[in-house]
Amino acid sequence: MKNLIIVESPSKAKTIKNFLDKTYEVVASKGHIRDLPKRKMGIKYEEGKFEPEYVVSADHKATVSDLKKRAKASDTVYIATDEDREGEAIGYHITKVLGGDVENYPRIVFHEVTKKAINEALENPRKIDMDKVDAQQARRLLDRLVGYNLSPLLASKIQRGLSAGRVQSSSLKLIVDKEREIQAFKPVEYWSMEGLFEKTIESSLDSFNGKKHTKMTIENEEQAREIYETIKNQKYILDKKESKQRKTAPQPPFMTSTLQQSASTVIGYSPKKTMMLAQKLYEGVNTPKGTMGVITYMRTDSLYITPDANKAARDYIEEKFGKDYLAPKTRVFKSKSKGAQEAHEAIRPTDISFTPEVATQFLKPDELKLYRLIYNRFVASQMKEALFDTQNLFFKSENAVFKANGRKLVFAGFYKLMGDSDKDKLLPDLKEGQEVALNELKKEQHFTEPPSRYSEAGLVKTLESLGIGRPSTYAPTISTLSDRGYIEIEKKQITPTKIAFTVTEMMEQHFDEIVNSNFTANIEEELDKIEDEKKDWQKILADFYEPFIAKVKTGKTVIKSLKVVEEIGEDCPDCSSPLVKRSGRFGEFISCSTYPKCKYTRDLGGNGEKEEPEVTDLKCDKCGEPMVIKSGRRGKFYACSGYPKCKNTQSLTPPTKLDVPCPKCGGELLERASRRGKFFGCGNYPKCDFISKYPIVEKKCPECNGAMAHKTLKTKELLECLDKECKYKEDL
């Protein structure tokens, strides 16, 4: 008997093949083999009914031919695509291409690519879930209807190459709205009052003349001076001591959104990179037991964990850390999101014995960082809470009360695995009623700060909380906004470009429902109802489409042109399309009108013409060719005239030498500049790769004798040891 199993990914096919005998053949469809056509709408609409025109793309024709041939030679064809709407739809389209009744194709699903999971799936096949297929089909058609009608309108009214989308446009509005808040922000002055008691106890003003003090209580210097003069020479006693115990519980295992957020904040990965690495870990990597998937499916909004997996984690905790660190009962987590599919699992390791220590020998560095994050979060979820003793001291005078906070870690709990980044802040043992010395009193001026721009992690969190999109859409949405030139991501902050404001303003005025987060979230709920409650997907689409298309037709005549590009009467040297003058964050520049298909750009001289580089007597230290002076968006710089063969560049201003030698090799330390700002690096680069964001000082670390850097933070200046294990800090 011959069996054929069809999955989406070649690497997953390769992994599964290792688990089965020779009667099974495993092949990949390489994603969607059938979809709406690329260059036209591909949807017919008559009398409230939508008829999609699915086609096999040119790059999948050979795959389809091969699948048909293999299916014909097989007794049973299993559909083994991912267990989500997208995977269900891919499986459905495979059956339609292969022919025959869709119900004749057994469907197998699994949350992890392991031998046990695959065998259990083969023993329990089901049929293709047409409700899931309809929900995905409704989403696909809805996004096509929005994109293919709005994108040409944006191109005709604003600029070529622009696009709009249901999730994309509402996400962009969030980013633009945040920037509007920042631009409209007006700082408010306030003052703080800090006291140092008994030479070591840092405290803050808690109340004055019986009134509770808050951050904004002292509004100006006059008020601050009045309080300062009143209390600076008063006598203080320890009026009250408060001692409490506080527990900190571990977080649940990851789902897609929380994984993307933590990977961004903890290890600096973009959502796109996180999902790419997670896909690899899911589909299969080398392990001591052979090639297998080492994490469960990574596109999920569920926090469910199987009893077997929880037991494995608990057994591991008891063996590794002892029973004292094991939570008394198995923790069970539930997702807060409305549409969470609890039949799915949270993201966890598939084999608890494949620890990060073992994985070091098998995974690449980037893969290992993400795997360690997933592994530790899962194991920690079944460990005991961390226990702290917290203490508050209240120092009282005739007019003022100062409050000092301290804590001590009594029992590490899950911190034993995860680590505690905050060091204990211990307070001395003082008795109530005893007089205490006020050694220092500081009044400091502050100003309220504008709201922070979204980071990628912050945007994902907001999209999830508002119900915009689903786990599989977060990373592609951010990538699309970046690729289309709507946003720029620098130093982990998302900034909208000028064109983003223009597009959002037009959308708000004429298509408010598309950029309205509530509307987008409601659509997601309607899609869930198609799957869960068998709602008519055709009606849901028609209810949206008819008023929407009426607005599009009106917009073609009513919306005024907002074009922000100007053709310069010159053709692109790369693709012969017209060149246009555009406006960007760094001023005007020339680019191809077909951007982003063609990425040709050049800078403008003072008269709008291309500025010829100035040849210098300086020789390139890499190839010996003359260096020329060019203009970039950040000013003038030296560049090799041999470009593009030699891409050497240098700053016009030579780097500043520091008086301190390189702590790694003893060479010269230089202050340099990059796109991300100023940094300090060794002059012997690339032989020595020492680099620091902060200037190095002569003083050595008193604890490890390592190098110290001078950091300037918002509230203070300090010296910090560069050794990550030492972490010694000295407040200046």
C-alpha positions in Angstrom: 0.0 0.0 0.0 1.3 3.4 -0.9 0.4 6.6 1.0 1.1 10.2 0.1 1.2 13.0 2.8 1.1 16.6 1.5 2.4 19.4 3.7 3.3 23.1 2.8 7.0 23.3 3.6 9.9 21.2 2.2 11.7 21.3 5.5 8.6 20.0 7.3 8.2 17.3 4.7 11.9 16.3 5.2 11.4 16.1 9.0 8.2 14.0 8.9 9.7 11.6 6.4 12.2 10.6 9.1 9.4 9.3 11.3 7.6 7.0 8.8 8.3 3.8 7.0 8.7 3.4 3.2 5.0 3.0 2.6 4.7 6.8 3.2 5.9 9.5 0.8 5.9 13.1 2.1 6.0 16.0 -0.3 5.4 19.8 0.0 3.0 22.1 -1.9 5.4 25.0 -1.1 2.5 27.1 0.2 -0.7 28.1 -1.6 -0.8 26.3 -5.0 -4.0 28.1 -6.0 -5.0 31.7 -5.3 -6.6 34.8 -6.8 -4.8 36.1 -9.8 -2.0 38.6 -9.2 -2.7 41.2 -11.9 -6.5 41.5 -11.7 -9.3 41.5 -9.2 -10.3 37.9 -9.8 -13.7 38.2 -8.1 -17.1 38.3 -9.8 -20.1 39.8 -8.0 -23.7 39.3 -9.0 -26.9 39.5 -7.1 -25.2 39.4 -3.6 -22.9 36.5 -4.5 -19.1 36.5 -4.9 -17.4 34.0 -7.2 -13.6 33.9 -6.8 -11.5 33.1 -9.8 -8.7 30.9 -8.4 -5.7 30.1 -10.6 -2.5 28.1 -10.3 0.4 30.5 -10.4 3.2 30.0 -12.9 5.8 29.2 -10.2 3.5 26.4 -8.9 2.6 24.7 -12.1 5.5 22.2 -11.9 4.6 21.5 -8.3 1.0 20.8 -9.2 2.0 18.5 -12.0 4.2 16.6 -9.6 1.5 16.3 -6.9 -1.0 15.0 -9.4 1.4 12.4 -10.6 2.3 11.2 -7.1 -1.4 11.3 -6.0 -2.4 9.2 -8.9 0.1 6.5 -7.9 -1.0 6.5 -4.3 -3.7 4.6 -2.5 -4.4 7.3 0.1 -3.6 11.0 0.0 -3.4 12.7 3.4 -3.7 16.5 3.7 -1.3 17.6 6.5 -1.1 21.4 6.2 -1.0 23.6 9.4 -4.0 23.5 11.7 -5.2 27.1 11.2 -7.5 28.8 8.7 -4.7 29.4 6.3 -3.5 25.8 6.5 -7.1 24.5 6.1 -7.5 26.6 3.0 -4.2 25.5 1.5 -5.3 21.9 2.0 -8.7 22.6 0.4 -7.1 24.1 -2.7 -4.8 21.1 -3.0 -7.8 18.8 -3.1 -9.5 20.9 -5.7 -6.4 20.8 -7.9 -6.0 17.0 -7.5 -9.7 16.5 -8.3 -12.4 14.3 -6.8 -14.6 14.9 -3.7 -12.9 16.9 -1.0 -14.4 14.6 1.6 -12.3 11.7 0.2 -9.1 13.2 1.3 -8.2 12.4 5.0 -7.0 15.5 6.9 -4.4 15.0 9.6 -3.4 17.8 12.1 -0.7 18.1 14.7 0.7 20.9 17.0 4.2 19.7 16.8 6.4 17.9 14.3 7.5 14.9 16.4 7.2 11.1 15.7 4.5 10.7 18.4 2.4 13.6 17.1 2.6 12.4 13.5 1.6 8.8 14.4 -1.3 10.0 16.6 -2.5 12.2 13.7 -2.4 9.3 11.2 -4.5 7.2 13.6 -7.1 10.0 14.0 -7.7 11.6 10.6 -10.7 13.9 10.0 -12.2 15.7 7.0 -11.4 19.2 5.7 -13.2 21.7 7.9 -15.2 23.8 5.3 -16.2 26.4 7.9 -12.5 27.2 8.4 -12.0 27.3 4.7 -15.0 29.7 4.3 -13.6 32.0 7.0 -10.3 32.1 5.3 -11.9 32.6 1.9 -14.0 35.5 3.2 -10.9 37.1 4.7 -9.0 36.7 1.4 -11.8 38.1 -0.7 -12.4 41.0 1.7 -8.7 42.0 1.7 -8.6 41.7 -2.1 -11.8 43.9 -2.5 -10.3 46.6 -0.2 -6.8 46.5 -1.6 -7.7 46.3 -5.3 -10.2 49.2 -5.0 -8.4 51.5 -2.7 -4.8 51.1 -3.9 -5.5 52.5 -7.5 -7.4 55.3 -5.9 -4.5 56.3 -3.7 -2.1 56.0 -6.7 -4.3 58.3 -8.8 -4.9 60.9 -6.1 -1.6 60.9 -4.2 1.3 58.9 -5.6 2.1 55.7 -7.6 3.1 52.6 -5.6 0.9 53.3 -2.6 -1.3 50.6 -1.2 -4.2 50.3 1.3 -5.5 47.3 3.2 -8.0 46.5 5.9 -5.5 45.7 8.6 -2.6 47.7 7.1 -4.5 51.0 7.0 -6.0 50.8 10.5 -2.5 49.9 11.8 -1.0 52.9 10.0 -3.7 55.2 11.6 -2.6 54.1 15.0 1.0 55.0 14.2 0.0 58.4 12.7 -2.3 59.2 15.6 0.6 58.5 18.0 2.8 60.9 16.1 0.0 63.5 16.2 -0.1 63.2 20.0 3.7 63.7 20.1 3.5 66.8 17.8 0.6 68.3 19.8 2.3 67.6 23.2 3.2 70.6 25.4 5.5 69.9 28.3 4.4 70.8 31.8 6.9 71.8 34.5 7.1 70.1 37.8 9.6 69.7 40.6 10.7 66.7 42.7 12.0 66.7 46.3 14.4 63.9 47.3 16.0 63.3 50.7 19.0 61.3 51.8 18.8 60.0 55.3 21.5 58.3 57.4 23.9 58.8 54.5 22.5 55.8 52.6 18.7 55.9 52.6 17.2 57.5 49.4 13.7 58.8 49.9 11.1 61.0 48.2 8.7 63.5 49.6 5.4 61.7 50.5 3.4 64.6 52.0 3.7 68.3 53.0 1.6 70.0 55.6 -0.7 66.9 55.7 -1.3 66.9 51.9 -0.3 63.9 49.9 2.5 64.6 47.5 2.2 63.4 43.9 4.5 63.7 40.9 2.9 67.0 39.7 2.2 68.6 43.1 5.1 71.0 43.0 4.4 73.1 39.9 7.2 75.6 39.8 10.5 76.7 41.3 8.8 79.2 43.7 6.8 76.4 45.3 9.8 74.1 45.4 12.0 76.7 47.1 9.3 77.4 49.7 9.0 73.7 50.6 12.8 73.3 50.5 13.5 76.3 52.9 10.7 75.1 55.2 11.9 71.5 55.7 15.7 71.6 55.1 16.7 72.2 58.7 13.8 70.4 60.5 14.4 67.4 62.7 13.2 64.0 61.5 12.2 60.8 63.2 11.4 57.4 61.9 7.6 57.7 62.3 6.5 54.4 60.9 7.8 51.1 59.4 5.7 48.9 57.1 6.8 45.4 56.3 4.9 43.1 53.9 5.5 40.0 51.9 4.8 40.2 48.2 4.6 37.3 45.7 5.5 37.6 42.0 3.9 35.0 39.8 5.5 33.7 36.6 3.9 34.6 33.3 2.1 32.1 31.1 3.8 30.3 28.2 4.0 32.3 24.9 1.4 32.7 22.3 2.3 34.5 19.0 1.8 38.1 20.1 3.6 37.7 23.5 6.5 35.9 21.8 7.0 38.7 19.3 6.8 41.3 22.1 9.3 39.5 24.4 11.7 38.6 21.5 11.7 42.3 20.6 12.4 43.7 24.1 14.6 40.9 25.5 16.8 39.8 22.5 16.1 42.6 20.0 14.4 40.6 17.2 11.8 42.1 14.9 8.5 40.2 14.6 9.5 39.2 11.1 12.8 37.6 12.3 11.1 36.0 15.3 8.5 34.2 13.1 11.1 33.1 10.6 13.2 31.5 13.3 10.2 30.1 15.1 9.1 28.5 11.8 12.5 26.8 11.5 12.3 25.5 15.1 8.8 24.2 14.5 9.5 22.4 11.2 12.6 20.6 12.3 16.2 21.0 13.4 18.9 18.5 14.4 18.7 17.1 17.9 20.2 14.1 19.8 17.1 12.2 18.7 17.5 13.1 15.0 15.7 15.8 13.0 12.5 16.9 14.6 10.4 20.0 15.5 11.5 21.4 18.9 8.6 23.8 19.5 4.9 23.6 18.9 3.1 25.5 16.2 4.0 29.2 16.5 0.9 30.9 15.1 -1.5 30.6 18.0 -3.6 32.8 20.3 -4.2 30.0 22.8 -2.5 29.4 26.2 -3.6 25.8 26.6 -1.0 23.3 27.4 -1.6 19.5 27.3 -1.5 17.6 30.6 1.4 15.5 29.3 3.5 18.6 28.5 2.7 20.1 31.9 3.7 16.9 33.7 7.0 16.8 31.8 7.8 20.4 32.9 6.9 19.7 36.5 9.0 16.5 36.6 11.9 18.5 35.1 11.5 21.3 37.8 11.5 18.8 40.6 14.5 17.0 39.3 16.5 20.1 38.4 15.6 22.5 41.2 13.9 20.4 43.9 10.3 20.1 45.0 10.5 23.5 46.8 10.5 25.2 43.5 7.5 23.4 42.0 4.1 25.1 42.0 1.8 23.1 44.4 -0.8 22.6 41.6 -0.5 22.5 37.8 -1.1 26.1 36.6 -3.8 26.3 33.9 -3.9 29.5 31.8 -6.7 30.8 29.6 -6.4 33.3 26.8 -8.1 36.7 27.4 -8.8 37.3 23.7 -12.4 36.7 22.5 -11.5 34.6 19.4 -8.8 32.5 21.0 -9.0 28.9 19.8 -8.4 26.8 22.9 -8.1 23.6 20.9 -4.7 24.9 19.8 -1.7 25.0 22.2 0.5 27.7 23.5 4.1 27.8 22.2 6.3 25.3 24.1 9.2 23.0 23.7 8.2 19.6 22.3 10.8 17.7 24.3 11.7 18.9 27.7 15.0 17.0 27.7 16.2 19.2 24.8 17.3 21.9 27.2 19.0 25.1 26.1 22.3 23.7 27.4 21.8 20.6 25.1 20.5 22.8 22.2 23.7 24.9 22.3 25.4 22.0 20.3 22.7 21.9 17.7 21.1 25.3 17.1 22.5 28.4 15.4 23.1 31.4 17.8 19.9 33.3 16.7 17.8 30.1 16.9 19.2 29.3 20.4 18.3 32.7 21.8 14.7 32.3 20.7 14.5 28.7 21.8 15.9 29.6 25.3 13.3 32.3 25.6 10.5 29.8 24.7 11.9 27.0 26.8 12.5 29.0 30.0 9.1 30.8 29.8 7.3 27.5 29.6 9.2 25.8 32.4 8.9 28.8 34.7 5.1 28.8 34.2 5.0 25.7 36.5 7.4 27.0 39.1 6.6 28.7 42.5 6.2 32.4 42.8 9.1 34.5 43.9 8.7 35.8 47.4 9.9 39.3 48.5 10.0 41.1 51.9 9.1 44.7 51.1 9.7 47.5 53.5 8.5 51.1 53.6 10.1 53.7 56.0 8.4 57.0 56.7 10.6 59.9 58.0 8.5 62.6 59.6 9.3 66.2 60.6 7.0 69.1 61.6 5.8 69.7 58.1 7.0 66.8 55.9 7.0 63.1 55.5 9.5 61.3 53.3 9.1 57.7 52.2 11.8 55.2 51.4 11.2 51.8 49.8 13.3 48.6 50.1 13.0 44.9 49.3 14.7 41.6 49.8 14.3 38.5 47.8 13.4 35.8 50.3 12.7 32.9 47.9 13.7 32.9 44.3 10.9 30.7 43.0 10.8 31.0 39.2 13.6 33.6 39.3 15.9 30.6 39.9 15.5 29.9 36.2 14.6 33.2 34.7 16.9 35.4 36.8 16.0 38.7 38.6 17.4 41.8 36.9 16.6 44.0 39.9 19.1 43.9 42.7 17.8 43.9 46.3 17.5 47.4 47.9 18.0 46.7 51.6 17.1 49.3 54.2 19.0 49.5 57.6 17.3 48.3 60.8 16.0 51.4 62.4 13.5 51.7 65.3 10.3 53.6 65.2 10.6 57.0 67.1 14.4 57.3 66.7 15.8 60.5 65.3 17.4 60.3 61.9 19.7 62.6 60.1 18.8 64.3 56.8 22.2 64.4 55.1 21.0 65.8 51.8 18.0 67.5 50.3 17.6 68.0 46.6 15.0 69.8 44.6 15.0 69.1 40.9 13.1 70.6 37.9 11.4 68.2 35.5 9.1 68.5 32.5 6.5 66.0 31.4 7.6 64.0 28.3 5.5 63.3 25.2 4.1 59.8 24.7 6.7 57.3 23.3 6.4 56.2 19.7 5.4 52.6 19.1 8.1 50.0 19.1 7.4 46.9 17.0 6.6 45.0 20.3 4.3 47.9 21.4 2.4 48.0 18.1 1.9 44.2 18.2 0.5 44.5 21.8 -1.9 47.3 20.7 -3.1 45.5 17.6 -3.8 42.4 19.8 -5.6 44.4 22.5 -7.8 46.1 19.8 -8.5 42.9 18.0 -6.9 44.2 14.7 -5.7 41.2 12.7 -4.7 37.8 14.0 -1.4 36.2 15.1 -0.4 35.4 11.5 -0.9 39.0 10.4 1.2 41.1 12.9 4.6 40.6 11.4 3.5 40.9 7.7 1.6 44.1 8.4 4.6 45.8 9.9 6.8 44.6 7.0 4.3 45.9 4.5 4.1 49.3 6.1 7.9 49.5 6.0 8.3 48.2 2.5 5.7 50.7 1.2 7.6 53.6 2.7 4.8 54.4 5.2 7.0 54.0 8.3 10.7 54.0 9.3 12.0 51.9 12.1 15.1 53.3 13.8 16.4 52.6 17.3 13.3 50.3 17.8 10.9 53.2 17.3 8.3 53.4 14.5 8.0 56.8 12.8 5.4 57.6 10.1 6.7 59.2 7.0 5.2 62.3 5.4 3.2 60.2 2.9 1.7 58.2 5.8 0.0 61.4 7.0 -1.3 62.3 3.6 -2.7 58.8 3.0 -4.2 58.5 6.5 -5.9 62.0 6.3 -7.5 61.0 3.0 -8.7 57.7 4.4 -10.1 59.3 7.5 -12.0 61.8 5.4 -13.5 59.4 2.8 -13.1 55.8 4.2 -13.3 56.2 7.9 -14.6 52.7 8.5 -11.4 51.1 6.9 -9.1 52.9 9.3 -11.4 52.6 12.3 -10.0 50.0 14.7 -13.4 49.0 16.0 -14.7 48.3 12.5 -11.6 46.2 11.8 -12.0 44.3 15.0 -15.7 43.7 14.3 -14.8 42.2 10.9 -12.4 39.8 12.7 -15.3 38.8 15.0 -17.6 38.2 12.0 -14.9 36.0 10.4 -14.7 34.0 13.7 -18.5 33.5 13.5 -18.2 32.0 10.0 -15.9 29.4 11.5 -17.6 28.9 14.8 -21.3 29.6 14.1 -21.5 28.7 10.4 -22.6 32.2 9.5 -23.1 32.9 5.8 -19.8 34.3 4.5 -21.4 35.6 1.3 -23.8 37.8 3.2 -21.1 39.2 5.5 -19.0 40.2 2.4 -22.0 41.7 0.6 -23.0 43.8 3.6 -19.6 45.3 3.6 -19.0 45.5 -0.2 -22.0 47.4 -1.4 -21.7 50.6 0.7 -17.9 50.4 0.3 -17.8 50.2 -3.5 -20.3 53.1 -3.6 -17.8 55.2 -1.7 -15.0 54.2 -4.0 -17.0 55.3 -7.1 -17.9 58.6 -5.5 -14.3 59.1 -4.4 -13.0 58.9 -7.9 -14.7 62.2 -8.8 -15.0 63.9 -5.4 -11.5 63.4 -3.8 -9.1 66.1 -4.9 -5.7 65.3 -6.1 -3.0 65.3 -3.4 -0.1 64.3 -5.6 3.2 65.0 -3.9 5.5 63.9 -6.7 6.6 65.8 -9.8 8.0 64.3 -13.0 11.4 65.8 -14.0 11.3 64.9 -17.7 14.0 62.2 -17.3 13.9 58.4 -17.5 15.2 56.0 -14.9 18.6 54.6 -15.9 17.7 51.2 -14.4 14.2 50.6 -15.9 13.4 53.5 -18.2 10.3 54.6 -16.3 9.8 58.3 -15.6 11.9 59.8 -12.7 10.0 61.9 -10.2 10.9 64.4 -7.5 9.7 63.3 -4.1 9.7 64.6 -0.5 11.0 62.5 2.3 12.0 63.0 6.0 15.4 64.3 4.9 14.2 66.7 2.1 13.6 66.3 -1.6 15.2 63.6 -3.7 14.8 61.9 -7.1 13.5 58.4 -7.4 11.9 56.1 -10.0 8.1 56.5 -10.4 7.6 52.7 -10.1 9.0 52.5 -6.6 9.1 50.0 -4.8 9.4 47.8 -7.9 12.4 49.8 -9.0 14.5 51.3 -6.1 16.6 53.8 -8.1 17.2 57.0 -6.1 19.6 59.9 -6.1 20.1 63.1 -4.1 19.3 66.6 -5.3 21.8 69.4 -5.6 20.8 73.0 -4.8 19.2 73.6 -8.2 17.3 70.3 -8.3 19.9 68.7 -10.6 22.1 65.7 -9.9 25.1 66.9 -7.9 28.4 65.7 -9.4 30.9 64.3 -6.8 34.0 66.4 -6.0 37.3 64.5 -6.7 39.9 64.8 -3.9 43.6 64.0 -3.5 42.8 61.5 -0.8 43.3 57.8 -1.8 41.0 55.0 -0.8 42.7 52.9 1.9 41.1 49.7 0.5 41.7 49.9 -3.2 43.8 52.9 -3.9 41.3 54.8 -6.1 40.7 58.5 -5.6 38.1 59.4 -2.9 35.3 61.8 -3.9 33.0 64.0 -1.8 29.3 63.0 -2.2 26.1 64.3 -0.6 23.8 62.0 1.3 20.7 62.5 3.4 22.8 63.1 6.4 25.3 65.5 4.7 28.5 65.2 2.8 31.0 62.3 3.1 34.0 60.7 1.4 33.2 57.8 -0.9 35.5 55.7 -3.2 35.3 56.6 -6.9 35.6 52.9 -7.6 32.0 52.4 -6.4 30.2 49.9 -6.8 33.3 47.6 -6.9 34.6 49.3 -3.8 32.0 50.6 -1.3 34.4 52.3 1.2 33.1 55.5 2.8 34.6 57.8 5.4 33.4 60.8 7.4 34.6 64.2 6.3 35.5 64.9 9.9 38.3 62.5 11.2 37.2 60.5 14.3 38.1 62.0 17.7 40.7 60.1 19.7 40.0 59.3 23.4 42.6 59.5 26.1 41.7 56.0 27.3 43.2 52.9 25.5 40.9 50.1 24.1 40.1 47.8 27.1 40.3 44.8 24.8 43.6 45.2 22.9 45.2 48.5 24.3 44.9 50.3 20.9 43.5 53.8 20.3 39.8 54.4 21.1 38.0 56.5 18.5 34.6 58.4 18.7 32.7 57.6 15.5 29.3 58.3 14.0 26.8 55.9 12.3 23.1 56.0 11.3 22.2 55.1 14.8 24.3 57.9 16.4 27.6 58.2 18.1 29.6 55.2 19.3 33.1 54.4 20.5 35.3 51.8 18.8 38.8 50.5 18.6 41.1 52.0 15.9 42.4 48.5 15.2 39.1 47.4 13.7 38.6 44.8 12.2 41.4 43.0 14.1 39.8 44.2 17.3 36.0 44.4 17.4 35.6 46.4 20.7 32.6 48.8 20.5 30.6 50.8 23.1 27.6 53.1 22.9 29.1 55.1 25.9 32.5 56.7 26.4 35.1 54.7 28.4 36.6 56.3 31.5 40.1 55.7 33.1 38.6 54.4 36.3 38.5 50.6 36.6 35.7 48.6 38.1 36.3 48.2 41.9 34.7 44.7 41.8 36.2 43.0 38.7 38.9 45.5 37.5 37.1 45.7 34.2 36.4 48.8 32.0 33.8 51.4 33.1 31.6 53.5 30.8 30.1 56.9 31.5 26.3 56.8 31.0 23.9 59.8 31.0 20.4 58.8 31.6 17.2 60.9 31.9 17.4 61.3 35.7 21.1 60.7 36.5 24.6 60.1 35.4 26.5 56.9 36.4 29.5 54.8 35.8 28.8 51.2 34.8 31.0 48.1 34.4 31.0 46.8 30.8 31.2 43.2 32.1 27.7 41.8 31.8 28.2 39.4 34.6 29.5 42.0 37.0 27.0 44.9 36.3 28.6 47.1 39.0 27.1 50.7 38.9 28.3 53.9 40.6 25.9 56.8 40.8 27.6 60.1 39.9 
